[in-house]
Amino acid sequence: MTERTKKSKGGTTAKVLMPVVATLASAAASYLAKRGPQYVEQRLMPKLKETKEAAPAVGDVAHDLAERAKSVVGVGDGDGDSRSMDELAKRRSERAGHRAARRKAN
């Protein structure tokens, strides 16, 4: 085959295939435009909602954090676990005494 024959054969193939490819691309775009929102609504949105429900909200995390801090410190829910002011003052003075002893040791 000569080079001219190769070029004309490739050119003819491209001329025939280009309208077919354009038609397929147009059909695919049309299909996506019609079916895309339905797909998102039926398939993706339920998964996003599940993920959102599984993750705690920021307010819940902050509330839980405050509750955990109160339970560690022992500040008042009124359920009997809280320490009295006298106990806190006693503990504070004990800690101050221990700090003073450590300073003297150095």
VMD Tcl script that draws the C-alpha trace (Angstrom):
set ca {
  {0.00 0.00 0.00}
  {1.16 3.44 -0.71}
  {1.15 6.20 1.82}
  {-1.64 7.97 0.03}
  {-3.86 4.90 0.32}
  {-3.21 4.68 4.09}
  {-4.14 8.33 4.59}
  {-7.32 8.08 2.59}
  {-8.34 4.88 4.41}
  {-7.76 6.49 7.86}
  {-9.54 9.66 6.76}
  {-12.53 7.71 5.58}
  {-12.71 5.78 8.84}
  {-12.55 8.99 10.86}
  {-15.21 10.61 8.67}
  {-17.52 7.64 9.23}
  {-16.85 7.20 12.96}
  {-16.99 10.85 14.05}
  {-20.78 11.23 13.60}
  {-21.34 7.90 15.38}
  {-19.12 8.95 18.31}
  {-20.85 12.34 18.47}
  {-24.27 10.68 18.50}
  {-23.21 8.29 21.28}
  {-21.76 11.14 23.35}
  {-24.95 13.15 22.89}
  {-27.10 10.17 23.89}
  {-24.95 9.53 26.97}
  {-25.18 13.18 28.03}
  {-28.93 13.17 27.53}
  {-29.30 9.97 29.54}
  {-27.22 11.39 32.40}
  {-29.19 14.63 32.38}
  {-32.46 12.71 32.70}
  {-31.37 9.93 35.05}
  {-28.63 11.64 37.07}
  {-30.83 13.35 39.67}
  {-32.85 10.17 40.16}
  {-29.65 8.16 40.66}
  {-28.33 10.66 43.18}
  {-31.62 10.68 45.07}
  {-32.03 6.91 45.18}
  {-28.44 5.75 45.62}
  {-26.24 8.47 47.04}
  {-28.57 10.39 49.36}
  {-29.43 7.38 51.58}
  {-25.72 6.65 52.02}
  {-25.03 10.28 52.91}
  {-27.90 10.26 55.42}
  {-26.56 7.07 57.03}
  {-23.13 8.62 57.33}
  {-24.57 11.79 58.82}
  {-26.64 9.83 61.35}
  {-23.67 7.69 62.34}
  {-21.45 10.70 63.04}
  {-22.35 12.68 66.15}
  {-23.22 16.32 65.77}
  {-20.82 18.96 67.03}
  {-23.25 20.04 69.74}
  {-23.57 16.47 70.98}
  {-19.80 16.09 71.19}
  {-19.47 19.37 73.10}
  {-22.25 18.40 75.49}
  {-20.74 14.95 76.08}
  {-17.33 16.51 76.62}
  {-18.73 18.88 79.23}
  {-20.49 16.02 80.99}
  {-17.31 13.92 81.00}
  {-15.31 16.84 82.40}
  {-17.87 17.34 85.16}
  {-17.73 13.68 86.08}
  {-13.93 13.74 86.29}
  {-13.80 16.91 88.36}
  {-16.81 15.91 90.41}
  {-18.71 19.15 90.01}
  {-22.37 19.08 90.78}
  {-25.10 17.15 89.14}
  {-26.63 16.89 92.61}
  {-26.52 13.12 92.50}
  {-24.26 12.73 95.55}
  {-21.02 12.23 93.61}
  {-19.93 15.86 93.86}
  {-17.35 16.96 96.39}
  {-18.15 19.62 98.91}
  {-16.34 22.93 99.00}
  {-14.62 21.87 102.23}
  {-13.21 18.76 100.58}
  {-12.00 20.78 97.61}
  {-10.34 23.34 99.89}
  {-8.67 20.56 101.89}
  {-7.37 18.92 98.72}
  {-6.11 22.26 97.43}
  {-4.18 22.94 100.63}
  {-2.70 19.40 100.58}
  {-1.48 19.94 97.03}
  {0.00 23.31 97.98}
  {1.83 21.64 100.87}
  {3.24 18.96 98.57}
  {4.39 21.62 96.07}
  {6.14 23.53 98.86}
  {7.88 20.36 100.02}
  {9.12 19.64 96.49}
  {10.45 23.21 96.16}
  {12.37 22.88 99.40}
  {13.88 19.58 98.24}
  {15.36 21.30 95.19}
}
mol new
graphics top color blue
foreach p $ca { graphics top sphere $p radius 0.5 }
foreach p [lrange $ca 0 end-1] q [lrange $ca 1 end] { graphics top cylinder $p $q radius 0.2 }
display resetview
